[in-house]
Amino acid sequence: MTKALALTSLPLFPLGTVLFPGGLLPLRIFEVRYLDMIGQCHRTGAPFGVVSLKSGAEVQRAGAPGETFEAVGTLAKITRFETPSPGLMVIQCSGVQRFKTSASRQLKHGLWVGDVEMLADDMAVPVPEDLQTASTALERLLHSLQERNVPEEQHPFHPPYQMQDCGWLANRWCELLPLPAQLKQKLMELDNPLVRLELVVDLLARHGIVSGDAD
C-alpha cells in the first residue's frame, strides 16, 4: 500500500462543483487571485487543489460572505492552457488524486492554501454482472457521440476508457448525472468503488437510464 504523502501550501480553488479523479474540468480564469497561481502551475507543471464550496461564491465580491469548502478535494493538472486576452486564461484540467485538507488559510490577496494529505487511489475492482447495465449505458452514450461525429475533445470523458472498472465507471456517471453538489461530494469521498457504483446504478434507475431491476 502506498504511503500517503503530505503536501504543504497547496493552492486551493473553491468551486461550485466536484472534480473526480479522471474527470475533466474546463475553467475561465479572470480573478487576480487565481491568475498568478494558475500561471505558476502551468509554468512548473504543478497541480492545484479543487474543493467544493459549502458557502460563498466562486467569484469574490466585496462585502460577500466568506467562502467555506469541503475538506476532501481532488488535485487538478492543467492539460490545456490559453490566454485569449489580457487578464483571461482559458484552461482545461484533469482530476488526478483525492486529498484531505488538514488546515487551510487565506492569503491577503484572497488565495486559499492548504496543508493536505493524499488519499489512496481507488482499488481496481471489476464491474460485477449485476452492475453491467451502467457500463452498457455509458458505452451506448460513447457510441452515440461517435456516430454523430462529435469531436473527441468535446466528449464529456476521454480515453483511456475503463468501462469494466468500478471506480472509473462510477466517477464518469457521477459527472454526467444532474446531481446536487453535496451528493456528488459524498460519492467522491467514498473509499469503496464498488459501493459507489452500486449507489450510482440506483441513481441511474431512478433517472430511467437503466432498468430498475438490475439487482
C-alpha positions as CSV (number, residue, x, y, z in Angstrom):
1,M,0.0,0.0,0.0
2,T,1.4,3.4,-1.0
3,K,2.2,5.7,1.9
4,A,0.1,8.9,1.9
5,L,2.1,12.0,1.1
6,A,1.8,15.2,3.0
7,L,1.9,18.4,0.9
8,T,2.2,21.9,2.3
9,S,0.9,25.2,0.9
10,L,-1.1,23.6,-1.9
11,P,-3.1,26.3,-3.7
12,L,-6.8,25.6,-3.4
13,F,-9.5,26.6,-5.9
14,P,-13.0,26.5,-4.3
15,L,-15.7,25.9,-6.9
16,G,-19.4,25.2,-7.0
17,T,-18.7,21.7,-8.5
18,V,-17.0,18.5,-7.6
19,L,-13.9,17.2,-9.5
20,F,-13.5,13.4,-9.7
21,P,-10.2,11.6,-10.4
22,G,-10.0,11.1,-14.1
23,G,-12.6,13.8,-14.8
24,L,-12.3,16.9,-17.0
25,L,-12.7,20.4,-15.8
26,P,-12.7,23.5,-18.1
27,L,-12.2,26.8,-16.4
28,R,-12.1,30.5,-17.4
29,I,-9.8,32.4,-15.0
30,F,-10.1,36.1,-14.6
31,E,-9.8,36.8,-10.9
32,V,-6.5,38.4,-9.9
33,R,-6.1,35.9,-7.0
34,Y,-6.1,33.0,-9.4
35,L,-4.3,34.3,-12.5
36,D,-0.9,34.3,-10.9
37,M,-1.5,30.9,-9.2
38,I,-2.7,29.2,-12.5
39,G,0.2,30.8,-14.4
40,Q,2.7,29.4,-12.0
41,C,1.1,26.0,-12.0
42,H,1.2,26.0,-15.8
43,R,4.9,27.0,-15.9
44,T,6.0,24.5,-13.3
45,G,3.7,21.6,-14.1
46,A,2.4,21.7,-10.6
47,P,-1.2,20.7,-9.7
48,F,-3.6,22.7,-7.6
49,G,-6.5,21.5,-5.4
50,V,-10.1,21.8,-6.4
51,V,-12.5,21.8,-3.4
52,S,-16.3,22.1,-3.5
53,L,-17.8,25.2,-1.9
54,K,-20.1,24.8,1.1
55,S,-20.9,28.5,1.2
56,G,-19.8,31.6,-0.6
57,A,-19.4,32.3,-4.3
58,E,-16.8,31.3,-6.9
59,V,-16.1,34.9,-7.7
60,Q,-15.0,37.1,-4.8
61,R,-17.1,40.2,-4.2
62,A,-16.7,43.0,-1.7
63,G,-18.9,42.5,1.3
64,A,-19.9,39.0,0.3
65,P,-19.9,36.2,2.9
66,G,-16.7,34.3,3.2
67,E,-16.0,31.0,1.5
68,T,-16.2,27.7,3.3
69,F,-15.4,24.5,1.4
70,E,-15.2,20.7,1.8
71,A,-12.1,19.1,3.4
72,V,-11.8,16.4,0.7
73,G,-10.9,17.6,-2.8
74,T,-9.1,16.5,-5.9
75,L,-5.7,17.5,-7.4
76,A,-6.2,19.1,-10.8
77,K,-3.5,19.0,-13.5
78,I,-3.6,21.6,-16.3
79,T,-3.8,19.8,-19.7
80,R,-4.6,22.8,-21.9
81,F,-3.7,26.5,-21.4
82,E,-4.7,29.5,-23.5
83,T,-4.6,33.3,-22.9
84,P,-7.1,34.7,-25.4
85,S,-6.9,38.2,-24.0
86,P,-5.0,40.1,-21.2
87,G,-6.4,39.1,-17.8
88,L,-8.1,36.0,-19.1
89,M,-6.9,32.4,-19.0
90,V,-8.9,29.5,-20.5
91,I,-7.7,26.1,-19.3
92,Q,-8.7,22.5,-19.1
93,C,-7.7,20.3,-16.2
94,S,-7.9,16.6,-15.4
95,G,-8.6,15.2,-12.0
96,V,-5.6,13.3,-10.6
97,Q,-6.0,12.2,-7.0
98,R,-8.1,12.9,-3.9
99,F,-6.7,14.7,-0.9
100,K,-7.9,15.7,2.6
101,T,-7.1,19.2,3.9
102,S,-5.9,19.2,7.5
103,A,-5.5,23.0,7.7
104,S,-6.2,26.0,5.3
105,R,-5.6,29.7,5.4
106,Q,-6.4,32.6,3.1
107,L,-3.6,34.9,2.0
108,K,-4.1,38.6,1.9
109,H,-5.0,38.7,-1.8
110,G,-7.7,36.1,-1.3
111,L,-5.9,32.9,-2.4
112,W,-6.5,29.9,-0.3
113,V,-3.7,27.5,0.5
114,G,-3.9,24.3,2.4
115,D,-1.9,21.5,4.1
116,V,-3.2,18.3,2.6
117,E,-2.7,14.6,2.8
118,M,-3.1,12.5,-0.3
119,L,-5.8,9.8,-0.2
120,A,-5.3,6.4,-1.7
121,D,-6.4,5.8,-5.3
122,D,-9.5,3.6,-5.9
123,M,-8.7,-0.1,-5.9
124,A,-9.1,-1.7,-9.3
125,V,-12.4,-3.6,-8.9
126,P,-14.0,-5.3,-11.9
127,V,-17.7,-4.4,-12.6
128,P,-19.8,-7.3,-11.4
129,E,-22.5,-8.8,-13.6
130,D,-25.4,-7.2,-11.7
131,L,-24.0,-3.7,-12.4
132,Q,-23.1,-4.2,-16.1
133,T,-26.1,-2.0,-17.0
134,A,-24.0,1.0,-16.0
135,S,-21.2,0.0,-18.4
136,T,-23.5,-0.8,-21.2
137,A,-25.3,2.5,-20.9
138,L,-22.1,4.5,-20.9
139,E,-20.8,2.6,-24.0
140,R,-24.1,3.5,-25.7
141,L,-23.5,7.1,-24.9
142,L,-20.0,7.0,-26.3
143,H,-21.1,5.2,-29.5
144,S,-23.9,7.9,-29.9
145,L,-21.3,10.6,-29.8
146,Q,-19.0,8.8,-32.2
147,E,-21.9,8.2,-34.7
148,R,-22.8,11.9,-34.6
149,N,-19.1,12.7,-35.3
150,V,-18.8,14.8,-32.2
151,P,-15.1,15.7,-31.9
152,E,-13.3,13.7,-29.1
153,E,-12.2,16.9,-27.4
154,Q,-15.9,17.8,-26.9
155,H,-16.7,14.4,-25.3
156,P,-17.6,14.6,-21.5
157,F,-14.9,11.9,-20.8
158,H,-11.7,11.0,-22.6
159,P,-9.7,7.7,-23.1
160,P,-8.4,5.5,-21.9
161,Y,-11.9,4.1,-21.3
162,Q,-12.2,1.8,-18.3
163,M,-15.7,0.5,-18.8
164,Q,-15.0,-2.5,-16.6
165,D,-13.5,-0.7,-13.6
166,C,-16.0,0.2,-10.8
167,G,-14.3,3.4,-9.7
168,W,-13.7,4.9,-13.2
169,L,-17.3,4.0,-14.3
170,A,-18.9,5.3,-11.2
171,N,-17.0,8.6,-11.5
172,R,-18.0,9.2,-15.1
173,W,-21.7,8.7,-14.3
174,C,-21.4,11.0,-11.2
175,E,-20.1,13.7,-13.5
176,L,-22.9,13.2,-16.1
177,L,-25.9,12.9,-13.8
178,P,-27.7,16.0,-12.7
179,L,-26.9,15.5,-9.0
180,P,-26.6,18.1,-6.2
181,A,-23.0,19.0,-5.4
182,Q,-23.5,17.7,-1.9
183,L,-24.4,14.3,-3.2
184,K,-21.5,14.3,-5.7
185,Q,-19.2,15.2,-2.9
186,K,-20.4,12.3,-0.7
187,L,-20.0,9.8,-3.6
188,M,-16.5,11.2,-4.4
189,E,-15.4,10.7,-0.8
190,L,-16.5,7.1,-0.7
191,D,-13.4,4.8,-0.4
192,N,-15.1,1.7,-1.8
193,P,-15.5,2.0,-5.6
194,L,-17.9,-0.9,-5.7
195,V,-20.3,0.7,-3.2
196,R,-20.0,4.0,-5.2
197,L,-21.1,2.2,-8.4
198,E,-23.9,0.4,-6.6
199,L,-25.3,3.8,-5.5
200,V,-24.8,5.2,-9.0
201,V,-26.7,2.3,-10.6
202,D,-29.6,3.0,-8.2
203,L,-29.5,6.7,-9.3
204,L,-29.4,5.6,-13.0
205,A,-32.5,3.5,-12.4
206,R,-34.3,6.5,-10.8
207,H,-33.4,8.6,-13.8
208,G,-34.7,5.9,-16.2
209,I,-31.3,5.4,-17.8
210,V,-31.1,1.7,-16.8
211,S,-33.8,-0.8,-15.8
212,G,-34.7,-0.7,-12.1
213,D,-34.4,-4.5,-11.8
214,A,-30.6,-4.5,-12.3
215,D,-30.2,-6.2,-8.9
